[in-house]
Amino acid sequence: MPELPEVETTRRGVEPHLAGATITGVVVREARLRWPVPPALAATLTGLPVLAVRRRAKYLLLEFASGTLLVHLGMSGSLRLVAADTPPQKHDHIDLILDGRTALRYRDPRRFGAMLWHVGPVELHPLLASLGPEPLGDEFGGDTLYRASRGRTTAIKQLLMDNHVVVGVGNIYANESLFQAGIRPGRAARRLTRADCDRLADAIKNILARAIDAGGSTLRDFVGASGQPGYFQQTYAVYGRAEEPCHACGSLIRQIRQGQRSSYYCPHCQPW
């Protein structure tokens, strides 16, 4: 599933082409996404200039004077900029035509993504209203994690993946951040000290920033807006490296199951 760095990579890729461009047409080939595409989307957007392209958690927000288009990539979705007359492939479900020449093409083989229209303050949309702080923003830090972890018996990795606590820290980046902070993924959240939380918050910011700079991580079908995959996966310290030697100490990386996901850690570098 595309995580925050992949979505931010996509935003940075499409923003220079979208901001200031006018939507001159919308082609919906398949409306049955996770939530149905609004039937009036073409009539709503045609003729409107795009004012800005923002991101909130894993949602891309295309802002117009009369509302906001929320775009979620789901598990396998991607956005590509193509010539408007480029023949669509099987899973190319939606085109936003820009100034009659270029199309922002939404591709989603699994159809778990979304494209929804919202009028009014977008932060009040039901999908966004209860989200926690952005991990790369000033509102997130060690104090945020410390307050959220008090009294919580849940494992710290599970807490990091709770979007009410902090958004966008998915499985890959939770594993990598915990390794950098020297904390095991199964440690009870309430047992973290304030120093642990400070170290972990700094690690999250560092790991996510590095992943964005590297263009995100490629999982299955994900590619960036330019069509080029991300390369952060080539620098993973623990994720997907079970029984391989740790780059730092040589100990074998271990794998455990937490919920429905795999977690990875180094028993030496993450002693507790």
Secondary structure as GFF3:
##gff-version 3
##sequence-region A 1 272
A	DSSP	alpha_helix	4	18	.	.	.	ID=ss1
A	DSSP	beta_strand	23	28	.	.	.	ID=ss2
A	DSSP	alpha_helix	41	45	.	.	.	ID=ss3
A	DSSP	beta_strand	52	56	.	.	.	ID=ss4
A	DSSP	beta_strand	59	64	.	.	.	ID=ss5
A	DSSP	beta_strand	67	72	.	.	.	ID=ss6
A	DSSP	beta_strand	78	83	.	.	.	ID=ss7
A	DSSP	beta_strand	92	98	.	.	.	ID=ss8
A	DSSP	beta_strand	102	107	.	.	.	ID=ss9
A	DSSP	beta_strand	114	118	.	.	.	ID=ss10
A	DSSP	three_ten_helix	122	124	.	.	.	ID=ss11
A	DSSP	alpha_helix	142	149	.	.	.	ID=ss12
A	DSSP	alpha_helix	156	160	.	.	.	ID=ss13
A	DSSP	alpha_helix	171	181	.	.	.	ID=ss14
A	DSSP	three_ten_helix	189	191	.	.	.	ID=ss15
A	DSSP	alpha_helix	194	213	.	.	.	ID=ss16
A	DSSP	three_ten_helix	232	235	.	.	.	ID=ss17
A	DSSP	beta_strand	254	258	.	.	.	ID=ss18
A	DSSP	beta_strand	261	265	.	.	.	ID=ss19
###
